[in-house]
Amino acid sequence: MSIQPRLNRFDLSMIVISLVIGMGIFGSPSDVAVKAGSAPVFFGAWIFGGIVTLCGALTFAEIGARYPTTGGFYKVFSYCYHPAFAFMINWVLVISNASSVAAVALLGAEYINPILLPPSLQNSTGSKLTTILTVLLLYVINFLGIKLSARAQNVLTIFKVVAIVVLCTAIFKSDAEPKTLIAVVPHTGSVITAFGLSLVAVFFTYGGYQQTINFGGDIINAKKNIPKAIFFGIGTVIALYLAINYVYYSVLGIGGLQQTHTLAAKLAGVIFGATGYKITSILMFVSVLAYVNVNILANPRVYYAMAEDGMLPPIFKKVNPKTQVQEFGMTVFVAAALIILFFVGSFSAMLKYVMFFDTIGLSLCALTIFILRKKTKHLDTKDIYVIKWFPLIPAIFILAYWFVTINIFITFKEDPFAAFWCLAAYALGLAIYYIGKRKQSPALP
C-alpha cells in the first residue's frame, strides 16, 4: 500500500522556511562582508544566493517527486550513479555535517563567552573550550535518551523568524545611524573572486532547502502546490535575509560587519541596551544547542542506512533497547566533530571545509535530475511536480555551485594540506566501500 499525500501548500512552505533559517544569518554576514570588501558585492551575493537557492529547492523537489525515498541522497546517488559513488559522497557529507556542527557550536561560543568567561579566555582557546563542553554535554544528554520534541523545534523556528523581525527594528532607533562606522578592509583580489568567496558563507546560510527531496511524494496536488510553496517559503527567507542584512549594514557599516560575528547581540544592544545584548546572546546560544542536538540525533541514521547495506560494520545498526539511542553511531559522529574542531578553530575557517564538501555533494545530487528524467519518463503524465524551465533551473544551480567550489579550491593554495585532506576524505570513503563489499562476498568453497 502506497503512502498517500498528506502535506498541503502551507505545510511545505513552513517546512522550507524552517529548514533554511538556522543560526547562519546571525553570524555569517560578517564573513560575507570580509570576503566582499564592498557594499555592492555584499548585497549582490545575498540576492544572487537567494535566486540560486530557489533554483536548487525547485530542482530537489522534482528529484524527490520522481524518486521518493527515505534514504535521501544515499539512495538517489546509488540509483542514478553507482553504490560506490553513493557511499563515497555520503560518507564525506556526514563528515561535512560534523564540521557544520562544530562551526555552529563555535558561533554559539562567540555569543555566550563574553557573558560566561573572564577576559583572559575571550579568545580562540576559550571558544574551543566552550564548544567542546557544549558538544559533550549534549552528547551525554542524548546518550541518556533525552531529545527535543517536534513541537520545541517548531517553537524555535518561530522564535528565529520573530527574532529577525524584531532585530530589524534597530533601523528605526534614532541612535542607529552608522556613527560607529569602521574603516572597510577591501578585498585584495578581483571582483569576481570576491563575489565567489562571498557566496561560500551565503550558500551556507541559505542551506537546508535540499531536504525538500524527502517530501516530493507527500504533497497534495503536487504540480500546483510544490512550486507555489517553495516560491513562498524561499521568497520569505530571501526577504528576511535581505532585510536584516540591510539593518546590519545601516547600523554597523561594512567595516563594522567585518569585525564581529555576534551580529544579533549587537543589534539587540542598539534596541534594548546592555541588558538586551546579554539576553539575545543567551537566546542565540540556546538556538545553537538545539541545532547541535538535532544533528547529533539525526546524523547517526546515515550510518545506520550504510550499515544496513553492509557498507559499515553491524555495530552501527546497534540501538539501545531502553533509550532507542544509536550509541556507537552517535559516539563516532560526536568524535568526528571534536576531532575536526581540534584542527580548525574558527567559524570562518570551518565554513571553507563544510562548503567545499557541500557544493560538490549538492551539485552532483542536482545532476541526478537529468538521469531521473530519462529513467522515470512514465511519471510525466502523473500528478507529480515537474520543473517548468528545464534545464535552465537546475543548470543555474549546478553552475553556481561549481563556481563556488572552484573559488574555494583556489583558496586552498594558501594551505596545500587543506586540499589534500579534503580529497583524502573522498578516497577513504571509496576504500571503506570496497573493503566492506569484499567482506560481503561469499567465500569460495
Secondary structure, DSSP 8 states (H G I E B T S, - for coil): ------B-HHHHHHHHHHHH-SSGGGTHHHHHHHHH-SHHHHHHHHHHHHHHHHHHHHHHHHHHHHS--TTTHHHHHHHHT-HHHHHHHHHHHHHHHHHHHHHHHHHHHHHHHHHHS-GGG-SHHHHHHHHHHHHHHHHHHHHTT----HHHHHHHHHHHHHHHHHHHGGGGSGGGSSTT-------SS-HHHHHHHHHHHHHHHHTTGGGGGGSTTSBTTHHHHHHHHHHHHHHHHHHHHHHHHHHHHHHHHHHHHHT-S-HHHHHHHHHH-HHHHHHHHHHHHHHHHHHHHHHHHHTHHHHHHHHHTTSS-GGGG---TTT---HHHHHHHHHHHHHHHHH--SHHHHHHHHHHHHHHHHHHHHHHHHHHHHHTGGGTTSS----SSTTHHHHHHHHHHHHHHHHHHHHGGG-HHHHHHHHHHHHHHHHHHHHHHHHHS----
